[in-house]
Amino acid sequence: MQPQNAPSATAQATAAEEPAPVIPLKHPVRNAFAAIIVVVAALAAIDVALNERYHWDVVADYLFAPRILTGAALTLMLTVVSMSVGISLGAVLAIMRLSENPILSTIARGYIWFFRGTPLLVQLIFWYNIAALYPVIALGLPFGGPSIVLGSANVLITPLGAALLGLSLNEAAYMAEIIRGGIGSVDRGQYDASKALGMSGSKLMRRIILPQAMRVVLPPTGNQVISMLKGTSLVSVLAISDLLYSAQIIYSENYQTIPLLIVASLWYLLMTTILSFFQEKLERHYGRGFDSVIKRKRSRKARSAK
């Protein structure tokens, strides 16, 4: 006769089937290191907040100053226009780079090689002084052929025009390689299926290839937009009143260099944060189908492992 306090056979089998509890590993060194970092960061934040040499009152006075707001608006304009031209021209260069025509491919390679190989600051100064090489801009045939004079280079290419030319043409070289990588990520079967349906090359690229390449193109493009936003500060050497140059003009008058640089940095941080937010939204939009495929594959693997 079995004792009353002895477990039954069913209870023993159930206990045997239950998995052993998973005890998480302890990381004392990592936790101690994290605590040290938090303490150091807190002490640094307190020091920055209480240090009178930062002149936070001056920062508050100039944060929404009219010249600062105008400079921030010009910085955004330079970013939007330069990136729009850079992406459009970069797409054309990427298609030329992948073309089977050796002439088009060589021209695209040469363009990318030149504009990626020379510093952006040098290109900006070059376009600013283009009148030294071409005092008059004209359209016509070479070697003394008939031409139409458009005007003086100093009049046509203003400092703002030189900045837009330098930023746009330089960005096009980088975007060409980014878009080329995105196009290369599309499965080759997409090309064959589209050609079997009778699609032309332009329609194939516009309807099939580029929409699928967006998932790969968007993350580096977002980084390029943010880099362009900060890179526009280089146009200050052309005396263009962007955000940084506006701050420089103000601190050259009141000698409050650090507070005005903090003002410019805060505006750059705000604009970068907004751009990063929209970049994340776009990445989620174009990665919806791909993310669901990955989740289905992972769940299928998990079920097969069981």
C-alpha positions as CSV (number, residue, x, y, z in Angstrom):
1,M,0.0,0.0,0.0
2,Q,1.4,3.4,-1.1
3,P,1.9,6.0,1.6
4,Q,-0.5,9.0,1.4
5,N,2.3,11.6,1.3
6,A,4.1,9.9,-1.7
7,P,3.7,11.7,-5.0
8,S,1.6,9.9,-7.6
9,A,3.0,8.6,-10.9
10,T,1.2,11.4,-12.9
11,A,2.7,14.1,-10.7
12,Q,6.2,12.6,-11.1
13,A,5.8,12.5,-14.9
14,T,4.7,16.1,-15.0
15,A,7.6,17.2,-12.9
16,A,10.0,15.4,-15.1
17,E,8.6,17.1,-18.2
18,E,8.8,20.6,-16.8
19,P,12.0,22.4,-18.0
20,A,14.6,23.4,-15.5
21,P,14.5,27.0,-14.5
22,V,16.8,29.3,-16.4
23,I,19.0,31.3,-14.0
24,P,20.4,34.5,-15.7
25,L,24.1,35.0,-15.6
26,K,25.4,37.7,-13.3
27,H,27.7,40.4,-14.7
28,P,29.2,42.2,-11.7
29,V,32.0,43.8,-13.7
30,R,29.7,45.1,-16.4
31,N,27.2,46.4,-13.8
32,A,30.0,48.1,-11.9
33,F,31.4,49.7,-15.1
34,A,27.9,50.9,-16.0
35,A,27.4,52.4,-12.5
36,I,30.8,54.2,-12.9
37,I,29.7,55.6,-16.3
38,V,26.4,56.9,-14.8
39,V,28.2,58.6,-11.9
40,V,30.7,60.2,-14.2
41,A,28.0,61.4,-16.6
42,A,25.9,62.8,-13.8
43,L,29.0,64.7,-12.4
44,A,29.8,66.1,-15.8
45,A,26.2,67.2,-16.3
46,I,26.2,68.9,-12.9
47,D,29.5,70.7,-13.7
48,V,28.2,71.9,-17.1
49,A,25.0,73.1,-15.5
50,L,26.6,75.0,-12.6
51,N,29.7,76.3,-14.4
52,E,29.2,80.0,-14.7
53,R,31.8,80.3,-17.5
54,Y,29.3,78.7,-19.9
55,H,27.1,81.8,-19.6
56,W,23.8,80.0,-19.9
57,D,22.0,83.4,-19.6
58,V,23.7,84.5,-22.9
59,V,22.7,81.2,-24.5
60,A,19.1,81.8,-23.5
61,D,19.3,85.3,-24.9
62,Y,20.6,84.3,-28.3
63,L,18.9,81.0,-28.8
64,F,16.0,82.5,-30.7
65,A,17.7,85.6,-32.0
66,P,16.6,86.7,-35.4
67,R,20.0,86.2,-37.0
68,I,20.3,82.7,-35.5
69,L,16.8,81.8,-36.8
70,T,17.6,83.2,-40.3
71,G,20.9,81.2,-40.3
72,A,19.1,78.0,-39.2
73,A,16.6,78.5,-42.0
74,L,19.4,79.0,-44.6
75,T,21.1,75.9,-43.3
76,L,17.9,73.9,-43.8
77,M,17.5,75.3,-47.3
78,L,21.1,74.4,-48.3
79,T,20.5,70.9,-47.0
80,V,17.2,70.3,-48.8
81,V,18.3,71.7,-52.1
82,S,21.8,70.1,-52.1
83,M,20.4,66.7,-51.1
84,S,17.6,66.8,-53.6
85,V,20.1,67.6,-56.5
86,G,22.6,65.1,-55.1
87,I,20.1,62.2,-54.9
88,S,18.7,62.9,-58.4
89,L,22.1,63.2,-60.0
90,G,23.4,60.3,-57.9
91,A,20.6,58.1,-59.2
92,V,21.5,59.0,-62.8
93,L,25.2,58.3,-62.1
94,A,24.4,55.0,-60.5
95,I,22.5,53.9,-63.5
96,M,25.3,55.1,-65.8
97,R,27.8,53.2,-63.6
98,L,25.9,50.0,-64.0
99,S,25.3,50.5,-67.7
100,E,26.7,48.1,-70.3
101,N,27.8,51.1,-72.3
102,P,31.5,51.5,-71.6
103,I,31.4,55.2,-72.3
104,L,28.6,56.0,-69.9
105,S,30.2,53.7,-67.2
106,T,33.6,55.4,-67.6
107,I,32.2,58.9,-67.3
108,A,30.3,57.9,-64.1
109,R,33.4,56.3,-62.7
110,G,35.5,59.4,-63.4
111,Y,33.0,61.7,-61.9
112,I,32.7,59.6,-58.7
113,W,36.5,59.3,-58.5
114,F,37.1,63.0,-58.8
115,F,34.4,64.3,-56.5
116,R,35.0,61.7,-53.8
117,G,38.8,62.1,-54.0
118,T,39.0,65.9,-53.4
119,P,38.0,67.6,-50.2
120,L,34.6,69.4,-50.1
121,L,36.2,72.6,-48.8
122,V,38.5,72.7,-51.8
123,Q,35.5,72.2,-54.1
124,L,33.6,75.0,-52.5
125,I,36.5,77.4,-52.7
126,F,37.1,76.3,-56.4
127,W,33.5,77.1,-57.4
128,Y,33.7,80.4,-55.5
129,N,36.7,81.4,-57.6
130,I,35.6,79.9,-60.9
131,A,35.6,83.4,-62.5
132,A,39.4,83.3,-62.4
133,L,39.3,80.4,-65.0
134,Y,36.1,81.4,-66.9
135,P,35.3,85.1,-66.5
136,V,32.4,84.8,-69.0
137,I,30.0,81.9,-69.1
138,A,28.8,81.0,-72.6
139,L,27.2,78.2,-74.5
140,G,28.5,77.3,-77.9
141,L,30.8,75.1,-80.0
142,P,34.4,74.6,-79.0
143,F,37.5,75.8,-80.9
144,G,36.1,79.3,-81.7
145,G,32.6,78.2,-82.9
146,P,29.5,80.3,-82.4
147,S,28.4,80.8,-78.9
148,I,25.8,82.5,-76.7
149,V,27.1,84.6,-73.9
150,L,25.1,84.0,-70.7
151,G,26.9,86.6,-68.6
152,S,29.8,87.2,-66.2
153,A,30.7,84.3,-63.9
154,N,30.9,86.7,-60.9
155,V,27.3,87.7,-61.5
156,L,25.9,84.2,-62.4
157,I,27.8,82.2,-59.7
158,T,27.1,84.0,-56.4
159,P,28.5,82.8,-53.1
160,L,25.2,81.0,-52.5
161,G,25.3,79.5,-56.0
162,A,28.9,78.3,-55.4
163,A,27.9,76.7,-52.2
164,L,24.9,74.9,-53.8
165,L,27.1,73.7,-56.7
166,G,29.9,72.4,-54.4
167,L,27.5,70.7,-51.9
168,S,25.3,69.1,-54.6
169,L,28.0,67.9,-57.0
170,N,30.0,66.4,-54.1
171,E,26.9,64.7,-52.6
172,A,26.0,63.2,-56.0
173,A,29.2,61.2,-56.0
174,Y,28.4,59.6,-52.6
175,M,24.8,59.0,-53.4
176,A,25.7,57.3,-56.7
177,E,27.6,54.6,-54.8
178,I,24.9,54.3,-52.2
179,I,22.2,53.9,-54.9
180,R,24.4,51.5,-56.9
181,G,24.7,49.3,-53.8
182,G,21.0,49.3,-53.3
183,I,20.3,48.4,-56.9
184,G,22.8,45.6,-56.6
185,S,21.0,44.2,-53.6
186,V,17.9,43.4,-55.7
187,D,17.6,39.8,-56.7
188,R,18.6,39.1,-60.3
189,G,15.3,37.2,-60.8
190,Q,13.4,40.5,-60.6
191,Y,15.2,41.7,-63.8
192,D,14.4,38.4,-65.6
193,A,10.8,38.4,-64.6
194,S,10.3,42.1,-65.6
195,K,11.9,41.6,-69.0
196,A,9.7,38.5,-69.5
197,L,6.7,40.8,-69.0
198,G,8.0,43.1,-71.7
199,M,9.0,46.0,-69.5
200,S,11.4,48.6,-70.9
201,G,14.6,49.4,-69.1
202,S,13.4,52.7,-67.6
203,K,10.1,51.2,-66.5
204,L,11.9,48.3,-65.0
205,M,14.1,50.6,-63.0
206,R,11.3,52.9,-62.0
207,R,8.6,50.4,-61.1
208,I,10.5,47.3,-59.9
209,I,14.2,47.9,-59.0
210,L,14.3,51.3,-57.3
211,P,11.3,50.7,-54.9
212,Q,12.9,47.4,-53.7
213,A,16.4,49.1,-53.4
214,M,14.9,51.8,-51.1
215,R,15.1,49.5,-48.1
216,V,18.9,49.3,-48.5
217,V,19.4,52.9,-49.7
218,L,17.5,54.7,-47.0
219,P,19.7,54.1,-43.9
220,P,22.9,55.4,-45.5
221,T,21.0,58.2,-47.3
222,G,19.6,59.3,-43.9
223,N,23.2,59.4,-42.6
224,Q,24.2,61.5,-45.7
225,V,21.4,64.0,-45.0
226,I,22.5,64.4,-41.4
227,S,26.2,64.8,-42.6
228,M,25.0,67.3,-45.2
229,L,23.2,69.3,-42.5
230,K,26.4,69.6,-40.5
231,G,28.6,69.9,-43.6
232,T,26.8,73.1,-44.6
233,S,28.8,74.8,-41.9
234,L,31.7,74.7,-44.4
235,V,30.0,77.4,-46.5
236,S,30.9,79.9,-43.7
237,V,34.3,80.3,-45.5
238,L,32.3,81.8,-48.4
239,A,30.8,84.4,-46.1
240,I,27.3,82.9,-46.4
241,S,25.1,83.6,-43.4
242,D,24.3,80.0,-42.4
243,L,23.8,79.0,-38.8
244,L,27.5,78.8,-37.9
245,Y,28.4,82.0,-39.7
246,S,25.6,83.9,-38.0
247,A,26.9,82.7,-34.7
248,Q,30.4,83.8,-35.7
249,I,29.2,87.2,-36.6
250,I,27.5,87.7,-33.3
251,Y,30.4,86.5,-31.1
252,S,32.8,88.6,-33.1
253,E,30.7,91.6,-31.8
254,N,30.2,90.6,-28.2
255,Y,33.2,88.2,-27.7
256,Q,30.9,85.5,-26.2
257,T,32.4,82.7,-28.3
258,I,31.5,79.7,-26.2
259,P,27.8,80.6,-25.6
260,L,27.2,81.3,-29.3
261,L,28.8,78.0,-30.3
262,I,26.5,76.3,-27.8
263,V,23.6,78.1,-29.4
264,A,24.6,76.8,-32.9
265,S,25.2,73.3,-31.5
266,L,21.8,73.2,-29.9
267,W,20.1,74.1,-33.2
268,Y,22.2,71.5,-35.1
269,L,21.2,68.9,-32.5
270,L,17.5,69.8,-32.8
271,M,17.5,69.6,-36.6
272,T,19.5,66.3,-36.5
273,T,17.0,64.8,-34.1
274,I,14.1,65.7,-36.3
275,L,15.8,64.3,-39.4
276,S,16.6,61.1,-37.5
277,F,13.0,60.7,-36.5
278,F,11.7,60.9,-40.1
279,Q,14.5,58.6,-41.2
280,E,13.3,55.9,-38.8
281,K,9.7,56.4,-40.0
282,L,10.8,55.9,-43.7
283,E,12.9,52.9,-42.9
284,R,10.0,51.2,-41.2
285,H,7.7,52.0,-44.1
286,Y,10.0,50.5,-46.7
287,G,11.1,47.6,-44.5
288,R,7.6,46.4,-43.6
289,G,7.5,43.4,-46.0
290,F,11.0,42.4,-45.4
291,D,10.6,42.5,-41.6
292,S,7.6,40.3,-41.8
293,V,9.5,37.8,-43.9
294,I,12.3,37.7,-41.3
295,K,9.8,37.2,-38.5
296,R,8.1,34.3,-40.4
297,K,11.5,32.6,-41.0
298,R,12.5,32.9,-37.3
299,S,9.2,31.5,-36.1
300,R,9.5,28.6,-38.6
301,K,12.9,27.8,-37.4
302,A,11.7,28.0,-33.7
303,R,8.9,25.5,-34.5
304,S,11.2,23.1,-36.3
305,A,13.7,23.2,-33.4
306,K,10.9,22.1,-31.1
